[in-house]
């Protein structure tokens, strides 16, 4: 009986760990609220904007209704940033799950 309890606890440990993870790591609540996709600016323009900020691009993708960027800043820190797809305005930036920038009013 003791071994069954131990095996069950071992199997459930990852599930329990994820269920108690801080909300700061869950950025799925970022909503850009853009218009139709045909009005979105090309992703290549965002690549240039990221480069102009001095960031080294790691990955760029569409996440929900935002452009999501993974990049390294000049200090070598990995950042996750969300940009509005029509204006290419930087809306929010996370570093290691902690919000470090939010556009005023967003």
C-alpha positions in Angstrom: 0.0 0.0 0.0 2.8 2.4 0.8 4.4 1.9 -2.6 1.1 2.7 -4.3 0.8 6.0 -2.4 4.4 6.8 -3.2 3.9 6.1 -6.9 0.8 8.2 -7.0 2.5 11.1 -5.3 5.4 10.9 -7.7 3.1 10.8 -10.7 1.1 13.8 -9.5 4.0 16.0 -8.5 4.5 17.7 -11.9 0.8 18.4 -12.2 0.7 20.0 -8.7 3.8 22.0 -9.3 2.3 23.5 -12.5 -1.1 24.3 -10.8 0.6 26.4 -8.2 2.9 28.3 -10.6 2.7 32.0 -10.2 0.3 33.9 -12.5 3.2 36.1 -13.8 4.4 33.2 -15.8 1.1 32.9 -17.6 1.0 35.7 -20.1 -1.9 34.3 -22.1 -4.0 37.2 -20.8 -2.2 39.7 -23.1 -4.8 41.0 -25.6 -3.9 43.5 -28.3 -7.4 43.9 -29.7 -6.3 44.7 -33.3 -8.6 45.1 -36.3 -8.6 42.6 -39.2 -5.4 40.8 -40.1 -5.2 42.6 -43.5 -4.5 45.8 -41.6 -1.6 44.3 -39.6 1.9 45.6 -40.5 4.4 43.0 -41.9 6.3 41.0 -39.4 9.6 42.1 -41.1 9.0 45.7 -40.0 8.8 44.4 -36.4 12.1 42.6 -36.9 13.7 45.9 -37.9 12.2 47.7 -34.9 13.5 45.0 -32.5 17.0 45.4 -34.0 16.8 49.2 -33.7 16.1 48.8 -30.0 19.4 46.9 -29.7 17.8 43.6 -29.1 19.0 40.3 -30.7 16.0 38.5 -32.1 15.5 34.9 -31.0 11.9 34.2 -32.1 9.0 36.2 -33.5 5.5 34.8 -33.8 1.8 35.6 -33.7 0.4 34.8 -30.3 -3.4 35.2 -30.1 -4.0 38.7 -31.5 -0.5 40.1 -30.8 3.0 39.8 -32.2 5.2 38.1 -29.6 8.9 38.6 -29.6 11.6 36.6 -27.8 14.9 38.5 -27.8 18.1 39.3 -25.8 18.8 42.8 -24.7 22.2 44.4 -24.7 22.9 42.9 -21.2 22.2 39.4 -22.6 18.9 38.9 -20.7 16.1 37.0 -22.5 13.0 39.1 -22.9 9.4 38.3 -24.0 7.6 41.2 -25.5 4.2 41.8 -27.0 3.6 44.3 -29.8 0.4 45.6 -31.3 0.2 44.2 -34.9 -1.3 47.3 -36.5 0.9 50.0 -34.8 3.9 47.9 -33.8 3.8 49.6 -30.4 5.5 47.7 -27.6 2.7 46.9 -25.1 4.3 44.7 -22.4 7.7 43.1 -21.7 8.5 40.2 -19.4 11.9 39.0 -18.1 12.0 35.6 -16.5 8.2 35.7 -16.0 8.3 39.2 -14.3 6.7 42.2 -16.0 9.4 44.8 -16.5 7.5 47.2 -18.9 3.9 48.1 -19.6 2.8 50.8 -22.0 0.9 53.5 -20.1 -2.8 52.8 -20.4 -2.5 49.2 -21.5 
